[in-house]
Amino acid sequence: MLKVIAFDADDTLWHNEAFFQEAERKFCVLLENYLPQHTVARELLQTEIKNIELYGYGIKAFMLSMIETAIRITDKSIPNEAIEKIIDFGQEILQKPVDLIDGVDHVLQQLKSRYRLVMATKGDLLDQERKLKKSGLEHYFHHIEIMSEKKEPDFKKLIRHLDISPDQFAMVGNSLKSDVIPVLNLGGYGFHIPYHVTWAHERVESEINHDRFKQLSTIHEILNYV
Amino acid sequence: MLKVIAFDADDTLWHNEAFFQEAERKFCVLLENYLPQHTVARELLQTEIKNIELYGYGIKAFMLSMIETAIRITDKSIPNEAIEKIIDFGQEILQKPVDLIDGVDHVLQQLKSRYRLVMATKGDLLDQERKLKKSGLEHYFHHIEIMSEKKEPDFKKLIRHLDISPDQFAMVGNSLKSDVIPVLNLGGYGFHIPYHVTWAHERVESEINHDRFKQLSTIHEILNYV
């Protein structure tokens, strides 16, 4: 009955959040003469959440929020050299190699003849295209969707575009909030594969108990269910 | 024979470049104690072009390039207050109302029953979606394509996705470089409607002489050809 399996990209197909957290640690160290590191991290998160509506997700939004936070918490006294470093932190992430999560290639290979595979991700358009190209996974996907948000209306649009009904759609990802819950609410299937680190803004505490939901520990386990 | 008419968005459907040029003027004034305004503008353009490969197009890339340029040309002595102003210039653009170009609504209304209409634009994903929503034009379009680049391979992919041949595709836009030339090269039709200002990086000097090309002065003139 299932026709389309959609995969989140960052931290589902390849490692990503670890790069952001590494940059964030460097940012907190850069500013520790002004505020304790954990307070810097909290201030940055506040700026990021405030700016989502204006900037959306992705690396350029992260860079602009780091600069804005640095100016605010230093009371407008951050040296230009430090702002240059912040720009470097971001530009470094944009040039990282793409490191696939174990098992991804094998699983996509197994599934591609039986289902239409889709990649559905948030973030910077160009950056996600760059990562997909570098990943070598492009040929597995029937459709690539880079979305500004992953809420119910966004998945509804995607499912309509794919010309299927929600119960023919499964989403696989590391975020309960962005990959699983909206799809379950629409009548689709959700597979959750936690990544060892999660951005604070994506964390949800809820336990999910649902017929169409499966909690997995590795991507390989999908093959037991579809 | 023509099946799909695709429209560029910024400066074709609604005013946009004027906002960027206004921000750029303010940026040049902000830095005129360091360098003459026209030199600041040239330095900014250089930074923008250097960063396209990393950042892509759109407002966040523009903001990051302004900050980088300000630090460089002031020899790392730009005050924090000025960087805050640069961030404000960008955030202001992100909150501008959408002002349609004369005749757009009428022309789309006339064409929508006879052709599949597509919007094909570069820029920030979220920002372009925001403008489309604010424009009230969304219902005219069968498909929205927000592209990281508008070169031949990008249009080739779009035309394939639309399941048509290139000679069933026409592109309408204000940039010869991004809207017209790649489409003519692929075998499609190109309509050029100049906007009164063009970003330096999009300017081309060439005269185009081509069977499948038409130079227009307003969007309304399309109705004489299709």
Interface residues (C-beta under 8 A of the other chain):
Chain A: L54 Y55 G56 K60 A61 M63 L64 I67 E68 I71 T74 K76 S77 I78 P79 N80 E81 I83 E84 I87 G90 Q91 L94 Q95 D124 L125 L126 D127 E129 I146 M147 S148
Chain B: L54 Y55 G56 K60 A61 M63 L64 I67 E68 I71 T74 K76 S77 I78 P79 N80 E81 I83 E84 I87 G90 Q91 L94 Q95 D124 L125 L126 D127 E129 I146 M147 S148
